[in-house]
Amino acid sequence: MPVTNVVEAAMKTLATWGSHGPGAVFFLIWAMVLVFMMQLGFMFLESGQIRSKNATSIYMKCLMDVAVSGVAFMFLGFVIGWPEQSKGFIKWLSEIASAQGFGANPMKSIWPWVMAYALFQWTFCNKAVTIVSGSVAERMKFKAYLIGTAVLSALVYPVFARWVWGGGWLGGSNGWVAHVFGAPYHDFAGSTVVHLFGGVAALMAAYLLGPRLGRFKDGKPTPIPGHNIPHVFLGTLVLVIGWYGFNVGSSAALWDPSTGEWVSALVAANTTMCMFGSTLTAAAMSRFDPLWTANGILAGAVTVCAGADVMSPLGAFIAGLVAGAIMMPVYRWLEKKQIDDVVAAFPVHGVCGAWGAIAAGIFGQKALGGAGGVSLAAQLLGVAVCFAYTGACAFVLYKLIDKAIGLRVDEKTEREGLDSAVFGVSPYPEFEIR
C-alpha cells in the first residue's frame, strides 16, 4: 500500500478520537473509570488517618457517595450544569429512559458521546462531595452526611459547574467575565469546580460540627493519630494514578481533528511535573513527615488541574513547589481556630485548589511560557466567587440539616466509635478482646 494511503487511513482512524466519534466515547469511558477508581483512594487515605473504631464508617460514606451522588447528578445535576448537552430535563429524561441513544452509531449521533460525557462529569461531582467525608470523620451522623451529599450533587455543585464549564457567565467564551477581562475564567480540570468547592464545603461542615472529643485541651491541639499509615500511602497512590483520568480525560478527546492538537500530552506532563514539585517541598518543610509528604503529592495534583492545558511543564513544577509549601501553615491556622479538619481537606483541596486557579492565570501567560488566553484578574474573581458561593450554600445546607435531624452523633456513640454503634461491625474483629 502506498505511504500516502497508509497516512490517510491512519488519519481517518485518529479522527474517530476527536469530535464525538467512537474513539472519543471510549476515551471518556476510560477516563471515567480512572476517576471512579479514585473513590478507592479516598477510602484508604481517609480511613488510615482516623482511629480503627471509625474506619468502616469512612468506607460506607465513600461507597454510598457513589450511589447518592450518581442518582442526584444523573437525574438532575447534569441537566442544570450542562443544558447544551442535556437539551433540557424532558429530553434528557427521555434519553436515559431508552436504550436507543446508547446504541446509536457515534459517527452519526451525538448521544453516545453525551452519555459518556455525563458519566465522566458525574465522577467529578462524586469527587467534590466525597472530599467532605474525611474532614467530618468520626463524629457526623451518617444520615446527615448522605443528605448533604444528595443536595450538593443535585443542586449546589451543578450551578457552579454551569457557570464555569457549562458555557455560563464565568467560564463561557461569550460570558460576562470574558467580555470584561478579555478572557473567561479558566479551570480546565477542576482546581476550583471540584477541589475548592469540596474543600470549602468540608470546612463549613467541620466548623459547624465542632472538633472531636479530646482534639483540643485548654485551647491547645492534641493529636489524635490515625491507625494505619500503609492505608494512607495506598490511598494516596491510587488517587494519583486516577488523577491522570481526571486531568487528561478533561480534554474530552485524545486528539482534536479540528485543530490538530494533542493537548493530552501537555496535560499529562504538567500533572506529573506539578506533583514532583509539591512532593519535594512538602517533604522538605515537614522534615519528611509521612502524612504531610503524602498530602504534598496530592496538593500538586489539585493545583495543576486548572492550568494543566495552558502552563508549561516548568511553570507547573514551580506551581507545585508553592503548593507543597502552603498546606501546613493553613492547617496550623485551622488548629488555632479549633477547627478539626481531620484529613486536612481544606488545606489540600481548598487552598491548593484556589492557588491552582491563580497559578493558571500566572503561568498560563505567554510571557511565562504558557499557551495564553488567560487573565489573572478573571482567575482571582473565579476563586472569590467559588469560595463565597460554596461557603454560603454549604453553611446554610448543613445548618438546615442540623436543625432538622442534627449533624453530630451523641457523645456515647462518638466514644464507642461509629463502626460499632452505627453499623454494628468492626473492621478488625480478630484483634479485639471479646
C-alpha positions as CSV (number, residue, x, y, z in Angstrom):
1,M,0.0,0.0,0.0
2,P,1.4,3.4,-0.9
3,V,2.7,5.5,2.0
4,T,0.1,8.2,1.3
5,N,-2.8,5.7,1.6
6,V,-1.4,4.5,4.9
7,V,-1.2,8.0,6.2
8,E,-4.7,8.8,5.1
9,A,-6.0,5.6,6.7
10,A,-4.2,6.4,9.9
11,M,-5.6,9.9,10.0
12,K,-9.2,8.6,9.4
13,T,-8.7,6.3,12.4
14,L,-7.3,9.0,14.6
15,A,-10.2,11.3,13.6
16,T,-12.6,9.0,15.5
17,W,-10.7,10.0,18.6
18,G,-11.7,13.6,18.2
19,S,-15.1,15.2,17.9
20,H,-17.7,12.8,19.2
21,G,-16.7,9.6,17.4
22,P,-16.3,6.1,18.8
23,G,-12.7,6.8,19.9
24,A,-13.9,9.9,21.9
25,V,-16.6,7.8,23.6
26,F,-14.0,5.2,24.6
27,F,-11.6,7.9,25.7
28,L,-14.2,9.4,28.1
29,I,-15.2,6.0,29.4
30,W,-11.5,5.1,30.1
31,A,-11.1,8.4,31.9
32,M,-14.3,7.9,33.8
33,V,-13.2,4.6,35.1
34,L,-9.9,6.0,36.3
35,V,-11.7,8.9,38.1
36,F,-14.2,6.5,39.6
37,M,-11.3,4.4,40.9
38,M,-10.2,7.5,42.9
39,Q,-13.1,6.7,45.3
40,L,-11.0,3.7,46.5
41,G,-8.1,6.1,47.1
42,F,-10.3,8.3,49.3
43,M,-11.4,5.3,51.2
44,F,-7.9,4.2,52.2
45,L,-6.4,7.7,52.5
46,E,-9.1,8.8,55.0
47,S,-9.5,5.5,56.9
48,G,-5.8,5.4,57.6
49,Q,-5.8,8.8,59.2
50,I,-8.6,8.0,61.7
51,R,-8.9,5.6,64.6
52,S,-9.8,2.0,63.7
53,K,-13.2,2.2,65.5
54,N,-14.4,4.5,62.8
55,A,-12.8,3.0,59.7
56,T,-15.9,1.2,58.4
57,S,-17.9,4.4,58.6
58,I,-15.5,6.0,56.2
59,Y,-15.8,3.1,53.8
60,M,-19.6,3.3,54.0
61,K,-19.7,7.0,53.4
62,C,-17.4,6.8,50.3
63,L,-19.4,3.8,49.0
64,M,-22.8,5.5,49.5
65,D,-21.5,8.7,47.9
66,V,-21.3,6.7,44.7
67,A,-25.0,5.9,44.6
68,V,-26.4,9.0,46.2
69,S,-24.3,11.4,44.1
70,G,-25.0,9.3,41.0
71,V,-28.7,9.4,41.3
72,A,-28.8,13.1,42.2
73,F,-26.4,14.1,39.4
74,M,-27.6,11.9,36.6
75,F,-31.3,12.7,37.1
76,L,-31.0,16.4,37.8
77,G,-27.5,17.8,38.3
78,F,-26.3,17.2,34.7
79,V,-29.4,19.0,33.3
80,I,-28.6,22.0,35.5
81,G,-24.9,22.1,34.8
82,W,-24.8,21.2,31.1
83,P,-28.0,22.4,29.4
84,E,-26.5,22.4,26.0
85,Q,-25.5,18.8,26.1
86,S,-28.6,17.5,28.0
87,K,-31.1,19.5,25.9
88,G,-33.3,20.1,28.9
89,F,-34.8,17.9,31.6
90,I,-37.6,16.3,29.4
91,K,-35.2,15.5,26.5
92,W,-32.6,14.1,28.9
93,L,-35.1,12.1,30.8
94,S,-36.4,10.6,27.6
95,E,-32.8,9.7,26.5
96,I,-31.9,7.9,29.8
97,A,-35.3,6.1,29.7
98,S,-34.4,4.4,26.4
99,A,-31.5,2.2,25.2
100,Q,-31.7,3.7,21.7
101,G,-29.4,6.7,22.3
102,F,-26.7,4.5,23.8
103,G,-26.8,2.1,20.9
104,A,-26.7,4.7,18.1
105,N,-23.8,5.0,15.7
106,P,-21.4,7.5,17.3
107,M,-20.3,8.7,13.9
108,K,-23.9,9.7,13.2
109,S,-25.4,10.5,16.6
110,I,-24.2,12.8,19.4
111,W,-25.9,10.9,22.1
112,P,-23.4,8.0,22.8
113,W,-20.8,10.7,23.4
114,V,-23.2,12.8,25.6
115,M,-24.0,9.7,27.7
116,A,-20.2,9.0,28.2
117,Y,-19.6,12.7,28.9
118,A,-22.4,12.8,31.6
119,L,-20.9,9.8,33.4
120,F,-17.5,11.4,33.2
121,Q,-18.8,14.6,34.7
122,W,-20.6,12.6,37.4
123,T,-17.3,11.3,38.6
124,F,-16.1,14.8,39.1
125,C,-19.2,15.7,41.1
126,N,-18.6,12.5,43.1
127,K,-15.1,13.5,44.0
128,A,-16.1,17.0,45.0
129,V,-18.7,15.8,47.5
130,T,-16.5,13.0,48.9
131,I,-13.9,15.5,49.9
132,V,-16.2,16.3,52.8
133,S,-16.2,12.8,54.2
134,G,-12.7,12.9,55.6
135,S,-13.0,16.3,57.1
136,V,-16.0,15.4,59.2
137,A,-14.8,11.9,60.1
138,E,-15.6,10.2,63.5
139,R,-18.4,12.5,64.5
140,M,-21.0,13.2,61.8
141,K,-24.3,11.4,61.6
142,F,-24.4,9.0,58.6
143,K,-27.9,10.1,57.5
144,A,-27.0,13.8,57.8
145,Y,-23.9,13.2,55.7
146,L,-25.9,11.5,52.9
147,I,-28.5,14.3,52.8
148,G,-25.6,16.7,52.3
149,T,-24.2,14.6,49.5
150,A,-27.6,14.5,47.7
151,V,-28.2,18.2,47.9
152,L,-24.7,19.2,46.9
153,S,-24.8,16.8,43.9
154,A,-28.2,17.7,42.6
155,L,-28.2,21.4,43.1
156,V,-25.2,23.2,44.6
157,Y,-22.3,21.7,42.6
158,P,-24.1,21.8,39.2
159,V,-24.8,25.5,39.5
160,F,-21.1,26.4,39.8
161,A,-20.1,23.9,37.2
162,R,-22.6,25.5,34.9
163,W,-21.0,28.9,35.5
164,V,-17.6,27.6,34.6
165,W,-18.0,24.5,32.3
166,G,-21.5,24.8,31.0
167,G,-21.0,28.0,29.0
168,G,-22.0,30.3,31.9
169,W,-21.0,33.8,32.8
170,L,-17.7,32.8,34.4
171,G,-16.1,30.3,32.0
172,G,-18.1,30.8,28.8
173,S,-16.3,32.3,25.9
174,N,-19.2,34.7,25.5
175,G,-19.8,35.2,29.2
176,W,-19.6,38.4,31.2
177,V,-16.1,37.7,32.5
178,A,-14.7,37.1,29.1
179,H,-16.1,40.4,27.9
180,V,-14.8,42.4,30.9
181,F,-11.3,40.8,31.3
182,G,-10.6,39.7,27.7
183,A,-10.6,36.0,28.7
184,P,-13.0,33.7,30.5
185,Y,-12.3,32.2,33.9
186,H,-10.1,29.1,33.2
187,D,-10.4,25.9,35.1
188,F,-9.5,23.1,32.8
189,A,-10.0,20.1,35.2
190,G,-11.5,21.4,38.4
191,S,-9.0,23.1,40.8
192,T,-12.0,25.2,41.9
193,V,-15.0,23.5,40.4
194,V,-14.1,20.2,42.2
195,H,-11.4,20.9,44.8
196,L,-12.0,24.4,46.1
197,F,-15.7,23.6,46.1
198,G,-15.2,20.4,48.1
199,G,-12.7,21.9,50.4
200,V,-14.9,24.8,51.3
201,A,-17.9,22.6,51.8
202,A,-15.8,20.4,54.1
203,L,-14.6,23.5,56.0
204,M,-18.2,24.6,56.7
205,A,-19.3,21.2,57.8
206,A,-16.3,20.7,60.1
207,Y,-16.8,24.2,61.6
208,L,-20.5,23.6,62.4
209,L,-19.8,20.1,63.8
210,G,-17.1,21.2,66.2
211,P,-14.0,19.3,67.0
212,R,-13.8,15.6,68.0
213,L,-13.8,14.9,71.7
214,G,-10.3,15.3,73.1
215,R,-9.0,17.1,70.0
216,F,-8.3,20.3,71.8
217,K,-7.4,20.6,75.5
218,D,-7.2,24.0,77.2
219,G,-7.3,25.6,73.8
220,K,-4.3,23.7,72.5
221,P,-4.4,21.0,69.8
222,T,-3.9,17.4,70.9
223,P,-3.0,15.0,68.0
224,I,-5.3,12.0,67.5
225,P,-3.2,9.6,65.5
226,G,-4.6,7.5,62.7
227,H,-4.5,3.8,62.8
228,N,-2.9,2.7,59.5
229,I,-0.1,4.6,57.7
230,P,0.1,2.0,54.9
231,H,-3.6,2.7,54.1
232,V,-2.7,6.4,53.7
233,F,0.1,5.7,51.2
234,L,-2.0,3.2,49.3
235,G,-4.9,5.6,49.1
236,T,-2.6,8.4,48.0
237,L,-1.1,6.5,45.1
238,V,-4.5,5.2,44.0
239,L,-5.6,8.8,43.9
240,V,-2.5,9.9,42.0
241,I,-3.0,7.2,39.3
242,G,-6.6,8.1,38.9
243,W,-5.7,11.8,38.6
244,Y,-4.4,11.1,35.0
245,G,-8.0,10.2,34.1
246,F,-9.1,13.3,36.0
247,N,-6.8,15.7,34.1
248,V,-6.1,14.0,30.8
249,G,-9.7,13.0,30.4
250,S,-10.8,16.6,30.7
251,S,-9.5,17.0,27.1
252,A,-12.7,15.1,26.2
253,A,-10.7,13.7,23.2
254,L,-7.2,12.3,22.9
255,W,-6.8,14.2,19.6
256,D,-8.8,17.1,18.2
257,P,-9.0,16.8,14.4
258,S,-10.4,20.3,14.1
259,T,-7.3,21.9,15.5
260,G,-4.7,19.1,15.2
261,E,-3.8,19.5,18.9
262,W,-2.6,16.7,21.1
263,V,-3.4,18.6,24.3
264,S,-3.3,15.4,26.4
265,A,0.5,15.1,26.2
266,L,0.9,18.6,27.7
267,V,-1.7,17.8,30.4
268,A,0.0,14.6,31.4
269,A,3.4,16.2,31.6
270,N,2.1,19.2,33.6
271,T,0.3,16.9,36.0
272,T,3.4,14.9,36.7
273,M,5.7,17.9,37.0
274,C,3.5,19.7,39.4
275,M,3.3,16.7,41.7
276,F,7.1,16.4,41.6
277,G,7.4,20.0,42.9
278,S,4.8,19.8,45.6
279,T,6.1,16.5,46.9
280,L,9.6,17.8,47.3
281,T,8.6,21.0,49.1
282,A,6.1,19.2,51.4
283,A,8.7,16.6,52.3
284,A,11.4,19.2,53.0
285,M,9.2,21.5,55.0
286,S,7.8,18.7,57.1
287,R,11.2,17.0,57.6
288,F,9.8,14.0,55.8
289,D,6.7,13.6,57.9
290,P,4.9,10.7,56.2
291,L,1.4,12.3,56.3
292,W,2.4,15.7,55.1
293,T,4.6,14.2,52.3
294,A,1.6,12.2,51.2
295,N,-0.6,15.3,51.3
296,G,2.2,17.1,49.3
297,I,1.8,15.0,46.2
298,L,-2.0,15.4,46.4
299,A,-1.5,19.2,46.7
300,G,0.3,19.3,43.4
301,A,-2.3,17.2,41.7
302,V,-5.0,19.6,43.0
303,T,-3.1,22.7,41.9
304,V,-2.4,21.6,38.4
305,C,-6.0,20.9,37.4
306,A,-6.9,24.5,36.5
307,G,-4.0,25.2,34.2
308,A,-2.8,21.8,33.1
309,D,-3.6,22.7,29.4
310,V,-2.0,26.2,29.4
311,M,1.0,26.1,31.6
312,S,4.5,24.9,30.6
313,P,5.9,21.9,32.4
314,L,8.4,24.2,34.1
315,G,5.6,26.5,35.2
316,A,3.7,23.5,36.5
317,F,6.7,22.5,38.5
318,I,7.1,25.9,40.1
319,A,3.3,26.0,40.9
320,G,3.8,22.6,42.6
321,L,6.7,23.9,44.7
322,V,4.4,26.6,46.1
323,A,1.5,24.2,46.7
324,G,3.7,22.0,48.8
325,A,4.6,24.9,51.0
326,I,1.2,26.4,51.7
327,M,-0.7,23.5,53.2
328,M,0.8,23.2,56.7
329,P,0.5,26.9,57.6
330,V,-3.2,26.8,56.7
331,Y,-3.7,23.7,58.8
332,R,-1.9,25.3,61.8
333,W,-4.3,28.3,61.4
334,L,-7.3,25.9,61.5
335,E,-5.9,24.4,64.7
336,K,-5.6,27.9,66.3
337,K,-9.3,28.4,65.4
338,Q,-10.1,25.0,66.9
339,I,-11.5,23.7,63.6
340,D,-11.0,19.9,63.4
341,D,-10.3,19.1,59.7
342,V,-9.3,15.5,60.2
343,V,-7.6,14.9,56.9
344,A,-6.6,18.5,56.1
345,A,-9.2,18.6,53.3
346,F,-9.4,22.4,53.3
347,P,-5.6,23.0,53.2
348,V,-5.0,20.4,50.4
349,H,-8.2,20.7,48.3
350,G,-9.5,24.1,49.2
351,V,-6.3,26.3,49.5
352,C,-4.3,24.4,46.8
353,G,-7.4,24.5,44.6
354,A,-7.5,28.3,44.9
355,W,-3.8,28.5,44.3
356,G,-4.1,26.3,41.2
357,A,-6.6,28.7,39.6
358,I,-4.4,31.7,40.4
359,A,-1.3,29.8,39.1
360,A,-3.1,29.2,35.8
361,G,-3.5,32.9,35.4
362,I,0.2,33.5,36.1
363,F,2.0,30.6,34.4
364,G,-0.6,30.4,31.6
365,Q,0.6,33.7,30.3
366,K,2.7,33.6,27.1
367,A,5.3,35.7,28.6
368,L,6.0,32.9,31.1
369,G,5.9,30.1,28.6
370,G,2.2,29.4,28.8
371,A,-0.3,29.0,26.0
372,G,-2.0,32.3,26.7
373,G,-5.7,33.0,26.6
374,V,-6.0,33.5,30.4
375,S,-6.5,36.6,32.6
376,L,-5.1,36.8,36.2
377,A,-7.9,39.1,37.1
378,A,-10.5,36.7,35.9
379,Q,-8.9,33.9,37.8
380,L,-8.9,35.9,41.1
381,L,-12.6,36.6,40.5
382,G,-13.4,33.0,39.9
383,V,-11.7,31.9,43.1
384,A,-13.6,34.5,45.1
385,V,-16.9,33.6,43.6
386,C,-16.3,29.8,44.2
387,F,-15.4,30.5,47.9
388,A,-18.3,32.8,48.5
389,Y,-20.9,30.7,46.7
390,T,-19.8,27.4,48.1
391,G,-19.3,28.7,51.6
392,A,-22.7,30.3,51.8
393,C,-24.5,27.3,50.3
394,A,-22.7,24.7,52.4
395,F,-23.2,26.7,55.6
396,V,-26.9,27.1,55.0
397,L,-27.3,23.5,53.9
398,Y,-25.6,22.0,57.0
399,K,-27.3,24.4,59.3
400,L,-30.7,23.3,58.0
401,I,-29.7,19.6,58.3
402,D,-28.6,20.3,61.9
403,K,-31.9,21.9,62.7
404,A,-33.9,19.1,61.1
405,I,-32.1,15.9,62.3
406,G,-28.9,17.0,63.9
407,L,-25.4,16.9,62.4
408,R,-23.4,15.2,65.2
409,V,-23.7,11.8,66.9
410,D,-24.1,11.8,70.7
411,E,-21.1,11.6,73.0
412,K,-21.7,7.9,73.8
413,T,-21.7,7.0,70.1
414,E,-18.6,9.0,69.5
415,R,-16.7,7.4,72.3
416,E,-17.7,3.9,71.3
417,G,-17.0,4.5,67.7
418,L,-19.3,4.8,64.7
419,D,-18.5,1.3,63.4
420,S,-19.9,-0.5,66.4
421,A,-22.6,2.0,67.4
422,V,-24.0,2.7,63.9
423,F,-23.1,-0.2,61.8
424,G,-22.7,-3.0,64.4
425,V,-19.3,-4.2,62.9
426,S,-15.6,-3.8,63.4
427,P,-13.1,-3.6,60.6
428,Y,-10.6,-5.7,62.6
429,P,-12.6,-8.1,64.8
430,E,-9.7,-10.6,65.1
431,F,-7.7,-8.0,67.0
432,E,-10.4,-7.3,69.6
433,I,-10.6,-9.0,73.0
434,R,-14.2,-10.1,73.5
